[in-house]
């Protein structure tokens, strides 16, 4: 592993163990054994480090979505797999979920490049999956970009609802979205 990978791994572990508020360059230095100056030569700020961490996490989510598009299964199964993957990850990594949710709530002028990229890329990739379902006559003809955007924002909105309202949980959110998406896109 190169130094950047060592730092990223340590940052991820710190966030998982303690939450992102506790992520500091000094804490990364302690965890990695690298000098603070070495870390600061790679990441000039905590924000830059968090952006790198988010880039890694969100790239994996996009890669999963791309793999779903390549799979030879129905749209319904792809959507179920997508929601399973998303909500299971959030449930098993609550502090990472908090980081991602909090950083998506920043205003556009303060948002991180990793978040901006994800907000653009995720609906674009989801649109490809929906497009394929239209071509395979699984669903009626729809504006796939618009539907993908609506689905993305529904997932995001429900994720926020679960975070801020103790009356809801991830399994319930997943179930309701599956029902909405699978009934809502049938021909």
Buried (B, 14 or more C-beta within 10 A) or exposed (E): EEEEEBBBBBBBBBBBEEBBEEBBBEBBBEBBEBEEEBBBEBBEEBEBBBBBBBBBBBBEBBEBBEEBBEEEEBBBEBBBBBBEBBBEBBBEBEBBBBBBBEBBEEEEEEBBEBBEBBBEBBBBBBBBBBBBBBEEEBBEEBEBBEBBBBBBEBBBEBBEBBBEEEEBEBEBBBEBBBEBBBEBBEE
